[in-house]
Amino acid sequence: QVGGGIIVLLLAIAMVLGKESSFKGAPSTDCNADIHEAAIIPLAVPLLAGPAAFSYVMAHSAWNSTSDFINIVLPILIVGCACWLIFRLACSAEREIRKSTLDLVERVGGFILAAIAVEMMATGLRDLFPALIVQQ
């Protein structure tokens, strides 16, 4: 968790400074780029397939009737379709929004990502060193 937080923090700093393409090691590409140049977005993976999603599926994994199956599969399908729609619309939005506005959104996103990274590292350090927890 600490190591993941450090990597996410480095990406967040690169986003804030506008050097994200140099951090990833490849030039930035547009939405029509080759499909083989896909990258993992560190913010999306833990939020979409994180502890909350796993806990929900595990808590509702008993299939006794058709309604139980719907309670498990329907939220997964809704989230998957929503992600697909958002990613699909992002390419058209990139063509409509000015570059300066996109840079501003990227920098604000970098600050938010940095806050998440610091929280990840703090949680990991508390788990590694229980003596750091202050008792009141």
Disulfide bonds with the S-S distance in Angstrom:
Cys31-Cys91 2.38
